[in-house]
Amino acid sequence: MRILPLTIPGSKSMIPNTDFTVKDVTEEKKFYEDAKILVQFADGINSYEGGGTYVKPAEIYHIWPDLLPYGENRKIASDISKFSTDGYTDLKQFIFDNHDKGLTHIVVYQRNTGDLVDEIFNNESKFPYLEKIYDSESVTDSIRVKIFHINYDEFKKIL
């Protein structure tokens, strides 16, 4: 929705011609709600489109009134680590490389950004080491998300 200023002919006051854009927050609210579910059980997750922005606020919501600690840069530190999938073409390699760093879960949206987790959404049976713990299909969301726990015992069997 665009809001344009109203100018009245003959008036002495000048209103600058400023164009404001109001963003539809439905998708942003969905990302936040998903993050609130995620922070209840995840310690480390893959970076994912949009939703990763809301992990820290969701953690604050979850532990309120006990605030998260400040990090070295005086910003609130998140307890959940995020691991970028950039540069990876193989999911197994991504999991292997980040296991010791704390990767515990994979977050997959129905429409991802074209990275290595895309196939998981429609073909989860191909990944026996991923245990689905949440599917927003039951909530009838327009933006569907699945959250998988990485079963490292099963993962080691396929290496």
C-alpha positions as CSV (number, residue, x, y, z in Angstrom):
1,M,0.0,0.0,0.0
2,R,1.4,3.4,-0.9
3,I,0.6,6.6,1.1
4,L,1.0,9.9,-0.8
5,P,0.9,13.3,0.9
6,L,-2.1,15.5,0.4
7,T,-1.4,19.0,-0.9
8,I,-4.1,21.6,-0.8
9,P,-3.8,24.2,-3.6
10,G,-3.3,27.7,-2.3
11,S,-2.0,26.6,1.1
12,K,1.1,28.3,2.4
13,S,2.6,25.2,4.1
14,M,4.7,22.9,2.0
15,I,4.6,19.2,2.6
16,P,7.5,17.4,1.1
17,N,6.6,14.9,-1.6
18,T,7.5,11.7,0.3
19,D,6.5,8.3,-0.8
20,F,6.1,5.7,2.0
21,T,5.7,2.0,1.4
22,V,3.9,-0.1,4.1
23,K,5.2,-3.7,4.1
24,D,2.8,-6.6,4.5
25,V,3.9,-8.2,7.7
26,T,2.1,-11.5,7.4
27,E,5.2,-13.3,6.2
28,E,7.4,-11.7,8.8
29,K,4.9,-12.7,11.6
30,K,5.0,-16.3,10.3
31,F,8.8,-16.3,10.4
32,Y,8.7,-15.1,14.0
33,E,6.1,-17.7,15.0
34,D,8.2,-20.5,13.5
35,A,11.3,-19.2,15.3
36,K,9.4,-19.3,18.6
37,I,8.7,-23.0,18.1
38,L,12.3,-23.7,17.0
39,V,14.0,-22.1,20.0
40,Q,12.3,-24.6,22.3
41,F,14.5,-27.4,21.2
42,A,17.3,-26.4,18.8
43,D,20.9,-25.6,19.7
44,G,22.3,-25.2,16.2
45,I,20.5,-24.7,12.9
46,N,21.2,-24.0,9.2
47,S,20.8,-20.5,8.0
48,Y,17.5,-20.2,6.3
49,E,15.7,-17.5,4.3
50,G,14.0,-14.8,6.3
51,G,13.4,-16.7,9.5
52,G,16.9,-16.6,10.9
53,T,16.3,-12.9,11.6
54,Y,13.8,-13.8,14.3
55,V,15.7,-16.5,16.3
56,K,17.1,-13.9,18.8
57,P,13.7,-12.2,19.4
58,A,12.1,-15.6,19.8
59,E,14.7,-16.6,22.4
60,I,14.0,-13.5,24.3
61,Y,10.3,-14.2,24.2
62,H,10.9,-17.8,25.3
63,I,13.1,-16.9,28.4
64,W,11.4,-13.6,29.4
65,P,11.9,-12.0,31.9
66,D,15.5,-13.4,32.0
67,L,17.3,-11.6,29.2
68,L,19.9,-13.1,26.9
69,P,23.5,-12.1,27.8
70,Y,25.4,-9.4,25.9
71,G,28.1,-10.6,23.5
72,E,31.5,-9.0,23.0
73,N,30.1,-6.4,20.6
74,R,27.5,-5.2,23.2
75,K,24.7,-6.9,21.2
76,I,22.5,-9.5,22.7
77,A,24.1,-12.9,22.1
78,S,22.0,-15.8,20.8
79,D,22.3,-19.2,22.4
80,I,21.4,-20.9,19.0
81,S,24.2,-21.0,16.5
82,K,23.5,-20.5,12.8
83,F,25.5,-22.2,10.1
84,S,25.6,-20.8,6.6
85,T,25.0,-23.3,3.8
86,D,26.7,-21.0,1.3
87,G,29.4,-22.8,-0.7
88,Y,28.0,-26.3,0.1
89,T,26.5,-28.5,-2.6
90,D,26.3,-31.6,-0.5
91,L,24.1,-31.8,2.6
92,K,26.2,-34.6,4.1
93,Q,29.3,-32.5,3.9
94,F,27.5,-29.6,5.5
95,I,26.3,-31.7,8.4
96,F,29.7,-33.4,8.8
97,D,31.6,-30.0,8.8
98,N,29.3,-28.4,11.4
99,H,28.5,-31.3,13.7
100,D,31.3,-30.5,16.2
101,K,30.4,-26.8,16.0
102,G,26.9,-27.5,17.3
103,L,24.6,-28.2,14.4
104,T,21.5,-30.1,15.7
105,H,18.6,-29.2,13.4
106,I,17.8,-28.4,9.8
107,V,15.0,-25.8,9.0
108,V,13.4,-26.1,5.6
109,Y,10.8,-23.8,4.1
110,Q,8.5,-24.9,1.2
111,R,10.1,-22.2,-0.9
112,N,13.8,-22.0,-0.1
113,T,16.5,-19.9,-1.8
114,G,17.8,-22.6,-4.0
115,D,20.3,-24.0,-1.6
116,L,21.1,-27.6,-0.7
117,V,18.1,-28.1,1.6
118,D,15.5,-27.7,-1.2
119,E,15.3,-31.5,-1.8
120,I,14.6,-32.3,1.8
121,F,11.2,-30.6,1.8
122,N,9.6,-32.9,-0.9
123,N,11.8,-35.9,-0.5
124,E,12.4,-36.3,3.2
125,S,12.4,-40.1,3.0
126,K,15.8,-39.8,1.2
127,F,17.3,-38.6,4.4
128,P,16.9,-41.3,7.0
129,Y,19.2,-39.4,9.4
130,L,16.8,-36.4,9.6
131,E,13.9,-36.9,12.0
132,K,11.0,-34.5,11.4
133,I,9.9,-32.9,14.6
134,Y,7.7,-30.1,13.3
135,D,5.6,-29.6,10.2
136,S,3.5,-26.5,10.0
137,E,1.1,-28.3,7.6
138,S,-1.0,-29.1,10.6
139,V,-1.3,-25.4,11.4
140,T,-2.5,-24.7,7.9
141,D,0.0,-21.9,7.3
142,S,0.4,-20.3,3.9
143,I,4.2,-20.5,4.3
144,R,5.0,-24.1,5.2
145,V,8.0,-25.0,7.3
146,K,9.5,-28.3,8.4
147,I,12.1,-28.7,11.2
148,F,14.3,-31.8,11.3
149,H,16.5,-33.1,14.1
150,I,19.8,-34.6,12.9
151,N,20.1,-38.1,14.2
152,Y,23.9,-38.4,14.3
153,D,23.8,-42.2,15.0
154,E,21.9,-42.7,11.8
155,F,24.1,-40.2,10.0
156,K,27.3,-42.1,10.9
157,K,25.9,-45.3,9.3
158,I,25.7,-43.7,5.9
159,L,29.2,-42.2,5.9
